[in-house]
Amino acid sequence: MTETRETESILEAVALIDRGLGDISERNLVPSTEVADLLLDVRTLLTRVEALSAN
């Protein structure tokens, strides 16, 4: 059960990164706030995986 949640969270993180990279690749310059937002989203997803693993 935990492995399934971990897998779902990881897939969610990968999908988020893919969407972010798709948006970024269309621009010449990327504002630092957008990069920070993307990194914070990834961090949130990964810490959720860590919290689920601890339970």
BELWO-V45188 format. One record per backbone hydrogen bond with DSSP energy under -0.5 kcal/mol. NH is the residue of the N-H (numbers start at 1). CO is the residue of the C=O. E is the energy in kcal/mol with one decimal. If there is no record, write none. Layout:
<<NH,CO,E> <NH,CO,E>>
//
This chain:
<<5,1,-1.9> <6,2,-2.7> <7,3,-2.6> <8,4,-2.6> <9,5,-2.6> <10,6,-2.5> <11,7,-2.6> <12,8,-2.3> <13,9,-2.3> <14,10,-2.5> <15,11,-2.4> <16,12,-2.3> <17,13,-2.5> <18,14,-2.7> <19,15,-2.4> <20,16,-2.4> <21,17,-2.9> <22,18,-2.1> <23,19,-2.1> <24,20,-2.4> <25,21,-2.4> <26,22,-0.6> <26,23,-0.7> <27,24,-2.0> <31,29,-0.5> <34,31,-0.8> <35,31,-1.5> <36,32,-2.6> <37,33,-2.4> <38,34,-2.2> <39,35,-2.6> <40,36,-2.6> <41,37,-2.3> <42,38,-2.3> <43,39,-2.6> <44,40,-2.5> <45,41,-2.2> <46,42,-2.5> <47,43,-2.6> <48,44,-1.6> <49,45,-1.6> <50,46,-2.0> <51,47,-2.5> <52,48,-2.3> <53,49,-2.1> <54,50,-1.5> <55,51,-0.9>>
//
